[in-house]
């Protein structure tokens, strides 16, 4: 497990990037990293491997509500484990000296109070701003972006999201600190179109899920470059939950199966571009 940095030294001196690879399974992520199929991600993973963690929720909405309250995926070993971020909460056993503690109900507003511009680039439907439910999570941010090209049915969703991130970063005054959140939708079903030879009829499989992750990796290098272009950046990249492809008869998520609750996680520093 990567030792947590002192976030009280990071917040205020670094830009912050949070990327949720929506629906990504731990086993698929780890297999691809070990096989050298994730070059852009693997170069930043401590030891070249993902950390195995437990998701705070079994589907996007529940998990992100917890993440934005400071409850990132929990290390899959006995704890307690100090958290990077936490709201002021009496009796918290996971708030440590190195935890960035804020007096607001969520991390997003806590970072805004610390002088950050908070920006959301949505992916799955809970970030679409289509209707009240799809507006709750993006509504936490000072600025939020979503369009159909970012969504689950777009074969070019990740590259479109990264292009928007590049535009946002380029348009900010250099002195303005940034908290950028990106919800990557490409792993979520449907993902069959990322695997050559797969069809709508053959549907989504563990292999198409893996192909979607390789597609995402091809574009994350651009995102990391943008995130580090103005000052050093602290990045968290993780899944919000996994999904089942027939294990024990289950398909999908919002269920209590190990492939749903076990997720990949990493945090790392991106040095400022020179």
N, C-alpha and C positions, 0 to 999 in steps of 0.2 A: 504494500500500500504506500502511495506517495505521501510523505509527511506534509501536513498542511502548512502553508506559509502563514505569516502573520498578516492577516488581511487589513489590520489597521495601518500597516505600512504600505500596502498595495493600493487601497482605496484612497484616492486623492492624487496619487503619483502615476498611476497607470490607467489606460483605457481598459474596459472590461468587455469581454465577448462571451456570451452564453449561447451554445448551439445545442439544441435537442434534435437528435436524429430520430424522428418520431417512429416508433414501432420497431426499432432495431433490436434484434435478438443478440444476446451475449455470445452464444456459441458460434453463430455465423460471423460476427465481428471478429472474434478471436481467431477462428480458422483462417479467415482471409488475411488478417495481419500476419499470422505465422507463415503463411504461404507467400508473402511478399506481394499481395494483390492490392494493398492499400498504401502506396508509396507516400502520398501526401500526409495522410494521418499518421502512419507508423513512424515517420521521422520525429514526430512530436510526442508519441506515447512513451512514457517512462519505461525503459528497457524494451521498447518496441512492442509492448503488450498492453491490452486493456486491463483495467482493474474490474474484478467481478463485484457487482453491487446489487442491492435489492431496491426495486423501484418503490417510490412512495405512493403509487397508485397503479391500478391495472388498466387505465385508459387515459386518454390525453387530458381531458378536463380535470379529473381528480389529481392526476400527477402534477400538472402544471400549477394548479392552485397551491399544492404543497411546495413545489420548487420555488415559486415566487414568494413564499413565506419563509424561505431559507432552508427548507428540508430537501436538499439534494439527495439523490440515491445514496442509501446507507451501505457502508462496507459490509460484505457478506462474511464477517467474522464477529465474534462476541465483542460487545462494546462496553461502555459507551464510547462513541466516536465524536471528537470535537467537530463542530460545524464551521464552515467558512463564514456564513452569514446567519444572523438571528435577530428577530425582533425582541425587544425588551419583554421578558416573560419570567415572572417569579418562579424559582425552583427549577429552571431548566438545567438538566444534567449534561447537556451537550454544548452549552455556551462556555467557551474557554477564554483565556487571556488573548489569544490570537484571533478570536472571532470578531468580525465587524458587527457591532450591535447598533441597531437603529430603533428610533422611537416611533416608527410608523408601522402600520399593520402588514406591510409587504416590502420586499426588498426593492422593488422598482421605485416606489415613492421614497424609500430610505436613501437610495442613491441620488434621486433627484434633489433631495434636501441637502445632500453633500456636494451639489454642484454639477452633477452629471446630466447630460442630455440623454434621455431614455428613449430608445427607438426599437420598435418591434417590426420584424419582417415575418409575416405569418405564412403558414403553409396549409395545414389541414383545416377542416371546416370550423373548428372551434376558434380560429383566428380570422375567419372570413369577413367578419363584421356584417354578415347577412342575418339580420334579425337580432333580438336581444341576447340570446345565448351566445351567438358567435361574436358578440361585442364585449363580453365581460373581460376576457383575458387581454385583448389588445387595448381595452379601455384603461388598463393600468398605466400605460405608457404615454408620455407627452406626444409622441409621434408614432403612428402605426401604418403599415403598408400591407395590402393584400390585393391580389387580382387573380382571375382564373388561371393565368399562366403559372402562378406559384402553387397551385393546388394539386391534389392527389391524382387527377386525371390527365395532367400535363406531362408528356414525356421529356420536356425540357425545363421542369420546375426548378431544379437546383441552380442551373446556370442563370436562369432569370432572376432568382433570388439573389445570387451573388452579384450580378450586374447592378441590381438595385442597391445592395450594400456598398458597392464601390462608389456609386453616385452619391449616396448619403455621406460617406466619409469625405469625399472630395469637396462637398459643399459646406462642410463645417469650418468655422474659424479654427485655426490651429490651436488656440489656447483653450477651446471648449473641450472638456473631457466627455467621453462617450461611453455609455452602456448600451451595447448593441446585442439584441436577442434575435436569433434566427431559428425558426421552427422548420426544419427540413422535412418536406412531405413525401419525398420520393420512395421511401421504404414502405410506406403505408399502401395497402391495397387500393386500387389495382397497381401492380408493379410488373405484370407479365411482359409489357412492351420494352423492358430494359434487357431482356435476354433474346438474342437473335434466334429465330426459329420458333419461339413461343407465340401462341395466339390467344385471342380472347377465349376461344373454346377450351384450350388446354389450361388456361387460368393461371392463378398465382401459385407458386410453389416455393419451397425453401431455396431452390436454385435461382428463381427470379428475384427473390429477396436479396440473395447474394449479388446478383448482377446489378441490382439497384444501388447497393452499397458501393460497388466499384464505380458506377456512374457518378455517385455523389463525390467520391474521393477525387475524381478527375477535376472537380471544380473547387474543392475546398482550398487548394493552394492559393487561388486568387483571393478567397475570403481572408485567409490568414495574412496575405500580403497587404490587403487593405487595412486590416485591423492593426497592424504594426507600423503603418506608414507615418503616423503622426507622433507617436511616443511609444514606449514599451506597453505591451498589452498582456493582461492575465486572461487566459481562456479556460473555460470549462466546456467540454464536449461530452455528451452522454445521451443515452436513450431515456425516454420517459416510461417505457414499458416495452415488453416483447410481444410476440404473437404466435399463435399455434398454427401449424400446417398439418393437422391430422394426428398429432400426438395424443394417444389415449382417447382417440375419437373426437378431440376438440379442434375447432377451427376459429381463428380470430382471437380477440382479447376481451377485456372486462370479465375475466374468469380467473380463478385461483390456481392456475397451473404454473409450474416452475419456469417454463419457457416464457411466460408472461412477466413473472416477478423478477427474473434474473436479467440484469442489464449491464452493458459495458459503460465504463466511466473513465475519464481522464481529465486532469487539469495540468496546465503547463504555462510557462511564460513564452511570449513571443517578443524577442528583442526588437527594438526600434530599427527600422531600415536605415542603412547608411549609404 
